[in-house]
C-alpha cells in the first residue's frame, strides 16, 4: 500500500504529540526538522549557511547584535560589546584606516543583554536601568553620534521679588535703560568640532588566493562617521548664550510694578535677567504703572538662533500667564491681562540619577515612551506630544504635556517591554497591560487608562511584532506566546505557540528574538541551549511551524535587517577554534541562486570567485577545523584547514568553504486508514517517492544510520556535477520492519534540498 504526505506546515512536533492523529497538524507535522526551514506554503527546505563576517572585538566577552534600518537601502547591524559599537552591512564590516570603525560607549559587556532599544528613523534609543538613556544617531552620510539624551531643561521662573525702580524723565516719554543679564552656556554641540573618519565599504567577504590581499575590504566608496554628544532633538531650543548687555528696556514712568518674562529663569533678583528656551522668553525687573494713560512697556531682546516666534508671559497671582507672541524681537505690553490657563512649561527630567534610569522604551502616539526604572518599576513616562525628549508639563495641565503614571497592580513587577500597537502594551514579568485612553482617541494626561489583558508574564527577550500580533517569550517555561486583539473579548488575548513543540523550549529560556518578513515570515529565537529556533508564522492562515537549527558552536545573539529584496539574519555564534573560544559575527546567506555552483550551505563560510586556483587562503578563523567544500558546483572531499588555507584536488573558480551542515527530516509515525490506524502493526517502507525542487545530494532511510543515496545523475557528462533536480525521485529503502514506518531524509553535502511532499510504498506485517 501507499501513504501520501501532503505538506510540512505542521513543523516539528513533540514525541508526546505522536498519538494525536485527530489533530489537523498531525498529518502535516514532522518528528524532526533540523536545519530545514518550513515554507509557509508547505515545503521543507534546508537552510542556507552562515557566512563569516568578522570576529567580535573581544571574544572573551559577551556581545550582542542590534538592527538599525535607516531606509530600505541603508541598513546596519550594530555589534554592541564591551564599551564599543561596531557596524556591519551586506556581510562586511565598516572600516576606518583598515580597522573596524568603532563608536565608544559606556556599556559593559555583562549588561548588553539588559539593553532595550527602539528606532525612529535616524535615532536608536538605548536604555538600561544601570545607565543613563542614550541615543545612537545617524546624522548624514552615515555620520554617527552617541551620547545621553538631552531632556528638556526649561525651568519655571521663581516668584518675583519686588524691586523698586526709579525712572526719571518727562511723563509720556519713554526712558531707555540697559540691564545686565547672566550668560548661559550653549547646550547644542558644534558639529564642526566633531572629528570625521573615512569608511571603506564592500559587498561581500572573499577568500584570498595566493596572490590576493585584503580579504573582506569594502570598495564601494568613502563616507564619513562622526562621534560626539547628541544634539538636542526635543523640539525645544536649548539654553542659548546671551550677551550680558543685550537687553534694552523702554519704559514710561509710573509707580505700579509689573513683571514680564521670557521663557527661562532669572538668577538675579535685583537686576534684569533673561533666558530663552523653546522660542519662548521670560523677562524680569521691568517696573512701570501700566494703568497710566499711554503707559506701556516696550521690550527688546537679541534674536535667538533657531527661534521663529517668541512667547511672552507675565507673572500674576502665583503663575506666569501668557500675554502674547512676537514674530520679531520686540514686544509691547500696554496693560495686557495675562492668561494663566496658558503657562510656560515646567522643567522635568525623571531620569537624572542612578535608580531612575528606564529599562524599557518605545514610541507611541507621537511620543517617546519610557518605563521600568529601579526606583519606580511600574511607572511609565511619555514625552510631550510630537517630541522625543521634552518631558516638560504645564500648570494647569495641557493635552500636549508629558505624561507620567504608575501601573497599579497587585504585584510590583518591573515593566520589561513596551510594545506599540493600536494601544500601548506594557509587558511585565507577571502580567500584560493595555494602556489606552478614555472617551477619546488621543492620549493625554487626563485620558490615560490601564487595563490588564492576561497574567502570563514575559521574559527578558525583546518581543517582535508580526502584522498586528505580538510574539514574546513567557516569563517562565521558555514558551513562545502570541498576543492579538480580539474584538469579541474587547481586548488582547494570548496563546501558546509552543503547545505542539514544548520539547524545543522546556527547561530553557529564550534570550533573543528577531523576525524576518521576506521572502518568508519566520520568527527566529535563540535558546539558552545554544540552538537557533525558527517558527514559520502566518497567523491569518493559522500556520505556525517549528524548526530547529544547530551548528558547530552556540548561537548567542541574532538580529534581522533588510538587505536588498530579503530580510537577512545575522548572528553571533560562539565557536571553539584550536581549543580557544571565539565569537563570530555571521550572516545567513540569502537562499536565492540560479545554479548549484552558487549554493551556499556551509557555516562560518567564505566564498572565492576568481581565476581557477587550488590553494585558497584566508581561512584562519577555521584553523584546525574540518571544512565542507563546494567547488564549481561539485562536492569536494572534506579537508582540514592548516595554516589558514586548504589545497583543492582540482582548480576551481567559484568555491564555498566552511563548517559542514547536517540537515535532517524525520516523518511522524504513520496513521493509516485501517483498524487501529496502523498502531500495533509492523511496517516496512520499501520505497520513498520524493517530490523535490532544485535539489541534489539526497539520502533517505528508516533511520539515520541506514541511509541510501538517491541516484539522480542522468545525462550529465562524466566529471561534471549532477544537475539540480525538480521532479519526483524514487529511492529504494533498506529493509527495516518498524512500528511507526517513519522515514529519515538527510542532506549532509553543501547542496540545496527542497522536499515538497513524499509518498511511501510500504508493506504491513502481522
WOMO-V831963 format. One record per residue. N is the residue number from 1. PHI is phi in whole degrees, 0 to 359 (NA if undefined). PSI is psi in whole degrees, -180 to 180 (NA if undefined). Layout:
N:PHI:PSI, N:PHI:PSI
//
This chain:
1:NA:167, 2:233:144, 3:237:134, 4:245:132, 5:257:133, 6:276:-45, 7:195:-178, 8:236:23, 9:289:-3, 10:280:-19, 11:67:-171, 12:285:135, 13:236:160, 14:288:149, 15:303:-25, 16:290:-9, 17:263:-5, 18:299:-25, 19:269:-2, 20:272:61, 21:290:-16, 22:281:-15, 23:283:136, 24:297:-26, 25:284:-15, 26:295:-43, 27:289:-15, 28:243:13, 29:265:176, 30:225:147, 31:283:-28, 32:211:132, 33:223:87, 34:250:121, 35:60:21, 36:248:148, 37:249:145, 38:268:125, 39:278:147, 40:297:-19, 41:262:8, 42:125:-40, 43:293:160, 44:251:130, 45:227:127, 46:296:140, 47:290:158, 48:286:163, 49:276:168, 50:264:123, 51:271:145, 52:288:130, 53:257:-60, 54:187:151, 55:289:144, 56:296:168, 57:299:-43, 58:223:104, 59:290:-11, 60:277:-7, 61:238:147, 62:296:139, 63:224:152, 64:226:154, 65:252:141, 66:231:144, 67:273:148, 68:220:111, 69:241:94, 70:289:-39, 71:204:179, 72:292:-18, 73:252:-9, 74:231:102, 75:230:152, 76:224:151, 77:249:124, 78:262:123, 79:267:105, 80:258:111, 81:237:-152, 82:285:100, 83:69:25, 84:204:164, 85:227:133, 86:245:164, 87:234:134, 88:229:147, 89:203:143, 90:55:33, 91:79:14, 92:224:169, 93:251:139, 94:291:130, 95:242:151, 96:226:118, 97:55:38, 98:84:-4, 99:242:153, 100:302:131, 101:288:138, 102:228:149, 103:246:130, 104:282:135, 105:233:177, 106:255:8, 107:275:122, 108:284:150, 109:299:-32, 110:292:-13, 111:252:-2, 112:294:-28, 113:279:-6, 114:269:-5, 115:288:140, 116:242:150, 117:215:158, 118:209:143, 119:247:141, 120:225:104, 121:55:-106, 122:260:14, 123:235:129, 124:249:116, 125:269:128, 126:241:128, 127:229:150, 128:203:140, 129:296:-14, 130:258:-3, 131:228:148, 132:298:143, 133:302:137, 134:234:158, 135:237:135, 136:255:117, 137:240:132, 138:266:119, 139:271:-68, 140:199:145, 141:50:44, 142:62:38, 143:274:133, 144:236:141, 145:227:154, 146:220:141, 147:176:180, 148:293:146, 149:292:134, 150:270:92, 151:287:153, 152:304:135, 153:245:17, 154:299:132, 155:247:150, 156:282:130, 157:298:141, 158:287:167, 159:300:139, 160:289:150, 161:256:129, 162:296:122, 163:233:122, 164:282:127, 165:241:124, 166:262:116, 167:249:122, 168:269:175, 169:123:175, 170:278:134, 171:306:138, 172:87:-10, 173:254:122, 174:299:142, 175:246:129, 176:266:134, 177:216:136, 178:256:133, 179:243:149, 180:279:145, 181:234:151, 182:282:131, 183:283:143, 184:239:130, 185:295:148, 186:293:149, 187:263:-31, 188:282:147, 189:280:156, 190:266:107, 191:293:-20, 192:291:-15, 193:270:-6, 194:280:134, 195:284:139, 196:255:147, 197:231:144, 198:276:158, 199:228:139, 200:249:144, 201:229:147, 202:222:154, 203:280:-34, 204:201:153, 205:285:152, 206:228:152, 207:280:136, 208:272:139, 209:274:-174, 210:298:-38, 211:260:4, 212:260:162, 213:218:172, 214:55:62, 215:295:141, 216:74:14, 217:283:138, 218:272:139, 219:229:8, 220:277:-2, 221:137:176, 222:253:138, 223:226:176, 224:245:144, 225:236:142, 226:231:155, 227:232:135, 228:176:-178, 229:288:149, 230:286:149, 231:286:160, 232:281:115, 233:247:25, 234:285:-11, 235:88:-3, 236:242:129, 237:299:144, 238:285:168, 239:299:126, 240:246:140, 241:296:136, 242:237:137, 243:298:136, 244:297:-24, 245:243:33, 246:272:0, 247:244:135, 248:240:131, 249:248:120, 250:257:116, 251:233:149, 252:261:134, 253:304:146, 254:185:180, 255:243:-21, 256:270:133, 257:279:142, 258:221:158, 259:228:128, 260:248:156, 261:215:141, 262:269:156, 263:292:82, 264:185:-164, 265:234:117, 266:289:146, 267:250:-11, 268:247:114, 269:274:-5, 270:250:-17, 271:236:169, 272:292:138, 273:224:151, 274:207:145, 275:222:153, 276:233:141, 277:193:129, 278:69:25, 279:77:2, 280:254:156, 281:226:141, 282:241:131, 283:243:155, 284:211:147, 285:100:7, 286:270:119, 287:240:128, 288:191:150, 289:271:96, 290:282:-3, 291:276:-11, 292:291:150, 293:298:125, 294:78:2, 295:283:144, 296:198:165, 297:244:120, 298:255:117, 299:246:134, 300:236:152, 301:209:156, 302:289:150, 303:296:144, 304:259:125, 305:300:127, 306:94:-12, 307:272:132, 308:266:-37, 309:218:168, 310:230:130, 311:267:139, 312:240:136, 313:234:151, 314:235:143, 315:280:131, 316:205:123, 317:53:43, 318:87:-1, 319:228:153, 320:269:114, 321:256:149, 322:288:133, 323:240:-14, 324:163:-179, 325:223:143, 326:238:136, 327:277:-31, 328:260:-153, 329:248:28, 330:224:140, 331:220:139, 332:245:123, 333:256:110, 334:250:52, 335:74:48, 336:281:132, 337:282:124, 338:291:143, 339:265:100, 340:281:1, 341:280:-12, 342:240:93, 343:254:158, 344:289:160, 345:289:146, 346:264:145, 347:295:144, 348:199:112, 349:230:94, 350:284:-2, 351:242:45, 352:262:-7, 353:216:163, 354:301:136, 355:96:-18, 356:248:11, 357:278:133, 358:286:153, 359:246:2, 360:217:149, 361:206:148, 362:195:-176, 363:241:141, 364:202:133, 365:51:49, 366:64:25, 367:226:150, 368:269:136, 369:243:136, 370:235:155, 371:197:168, 372:73:51, 373:280:166, 374:292:-39, 375:282:-30, 376:228:74, 377:295:-24, 378:253:12, 379:271:150, 380:229:136, 381:236:138, 382:237:137, 383:289:172, 384:301:148, 385:301:132, 386:82:6, 387:234:166, 388:253:-26, 389:217:18, 390:267:109, 391:257:15, 392:287:161, 393:214:168, 394:237:163, 395:234:117, 396:288:166, 397:294:142, 398:246:155, 399:299:-31, 400:274:-2, 401:295:162, 402:296:159, 403:234:140, 404:218:131, 405:205:167, 406:244:134, 407:283:110, 408:274:114, 409:223:171, 410:289:-27, 411:237:145, 412:269:82, 413:251:138, 414:295:139, 415:289:111, 416:273:-36, 417:218:149, 418:240:128, 419:233:122, 420:269:116, 421:235:-145, 422:302:-37, 423:245:166, 424:273:128, 425:255:130, 426:249:116, 427:255:125, 428:246:179, 429:286:-8, 430:230:-10, 431:201:164, 432:240:128, 433:241:146, 434:250:120, 435:258:118, 436:222:-173, 437:238:146, 438:269:129, 439:59:21, 440:197:158, 441:273:-10, 442:267:140, 443:270:115, 444:229:167, 445:299:-23, 446:257:1, 447:244:3, 448:294:134, 449:222:139, 450:234:127, 451:228:139, 452:288:144, 453:249:-34, 454:198:170, 455:234:50, 456:269:-52, 457:93:152, 458:240:152, 459:276:-168, 460:278:-21, 461:293:135, 462:294:131, 463:294:163, 464:238:155, 465:251:126, 466:240:114, 467:56:-113, 468:244:22, 469:250:148, 470:255:128, 471:251:124, 472:216:158, 473:273:134, 474:294:153, 475:296:-35, 476:227:144, 477:96:-14, 478:76:2, 479:286:151, 480:263:136, 481:232:157, 482:243:149, 483:228:127, 484:217:152, 485:285:138, 486:234:116, 487:292:-28, 488:291:-37, 489:276:-14, 490:69:26, 491:187:-162, 492:261:135, 493:247:149, 494:246:153, 495:217:154, 496:270:114, 497:279:-11, 498:259:14, 499:302:-40, 500:266:-5, 501:224:50, 502:293:-21, 503:296:-20, 504:280:-21, 505:235:-23, 506:299:133, 507:85:-1, 508:232:172, 509:237:156, 510:267:124, 511:254:-16, 512:204:144, 513:228:148, 514:207:157, 515:226:127, 516:254:130, 517:270:-38, 518:230:144, 519:281:-16, 520:227:142, 521:284:108, 522:228:128, 523:270:123, 524:257:140, 525:221:140, 526:258:125, 527:264:157, 528:292:-9, 529:273:5, 530:88:3, 531:269:155, 532:259:120, 533:257:142, 534:237:141, 535:230:105, 536:289:117, 537:229:113, 538:230:88, 539:298:-34, 540:291:-20, 541:255:7, 542:56:42, 543:252:124, 544:213:94, 545:248:122, 546:273:146, 547:211:148, 548:243:150, 549:223:138, 550:224:172, 551:203:177, 552:282:72, 553:159:-166, 554:233:127, 555:286:134, 556:240:-35, 557:207:150, 558:218:160, 559:201:162, 560:235:133, 561:226:154, 562:280:130, 563:224:107, 564:73:-133, 565:270:1, 566:234:156, 567:270:128, 568:248:135, 569:268:126, 570:251:150, 571:215:149, 572:259:120, 573:241:127, 574:271:121, 575:235:161, 576:250:115, 577:240:116, 578:60:34, 579:79:4, 580:245:138, 581:286:130, 582:232:145, 583:241:122, 584:246:141, 585:274:122, 586:229:154, 587:234:125, 588:291:121, 589:292:134, 590:305:136, 591:265:66, 592:222:102, 593:216:153, 594:269:-30, 595:230:165, 596:297:-30, 597:294:-22, 598:270:-13, 599:297:133, 600:239:101, 601:229:54, 602:224:154, 603:257:153, 604:51:35, 605:267:164, 606:225:162, 607:237:135, 608:250:130, 609:226:120, 610:172:-158, 611:297:146, 612:306:129, 613:216:158, 614:251:-36, 615:263:119, 616:239:125, 617:249:-171, 618:86:17, 619:251:28, 620:298:-24, 621:288:-9, 622:241:25, 623:305:127, 624:83:-4, 625:271:146, 626:278:125, 627:245:153, 628:264:144, 629:224:133, 630:241:114, 631:244:113, 632:53:38, 633:87:-5, 634:257:143, 635:282:119, 636:268:153, 637:298:151, 638:289:143, 639:232:162, 640:257:132, 641:286:123, 642:230:126, 643:64:26, 644:77:14, 645:214:166, 646:226:158, 647:240:119, 648:283:157, 649:290:-34, 650:223:148, 651:296:143, 652:217:153, 653:255:-17, 654:226:113, 655:227:134, 656:248:127, 657:229:134, 658:181:-173, 659:290:142, 660:295:150, 661:240:128, 662:254:117, 663:251:124, 664:234:140, 665:237:141, 666:223:127, 667:284:163, 668:282:159, 669:304:140, 670:293:139, 671:243:105, 672:258:157, 673:276:63, 674:221:167, 675:308:131, 676:75:8, 677:55:27, 678:91:-6, 679:288:140, 680:84:6, 681:243:127, 682:290:146, 683:225:144, 684:230:119, 685:273:109, 686:283:-45, 687:223:152, 688:238:127, 689:253:110, 690:256:130, 691:263:116, 692:235:166, 693:224:128, 694:47:58, 695:230:157, 696:199:164, 697:67:56, 698:254:132, 699:233:139, 700:224:163, 701:177:172, 702:288:-21, 703:206:172, 704:283:-7, 705:266:-5, 706:229:59, 707:266:148, 708:236:134, 709:279:137, 710:287:132, 711:272:106, 712:245:-9, 713:293:135, 714:236:-85, 715:250:10, 716:292:141, 717:297:151, 718:299:137, 719:93:-10, 720:256:154, 721:289:151, 722:298:146, 723:289:151, 724:295:139, 725:256:136, 726:230:89, 727:185:-174, 728:268:128, 729:244:134, 730:259:131, 731:233:126, 732:275:118, 733:279:160, 734:286:144, 735:292:135, 736:198:112, 737:276:118, 738:229:168, 739:286:-39, 740:263:-20, 741:65:33, 742:282:155, 743:235:137, 744:253:137, 745:234:130, 746:228:143, 747:233:106, 748:250:-4, 749:267:159, 750:282:58, 751:229:157, 752:280:149, 753:212:122, 754:235:114, 755:261:119, 756:273:-48, 757:198:178, 758:210:153, 759:233:137, 760:252:131, 761:261:113, 762:226:158, 763:246:145, 764:252:138, 765:258:-174, 766:282:NA
//
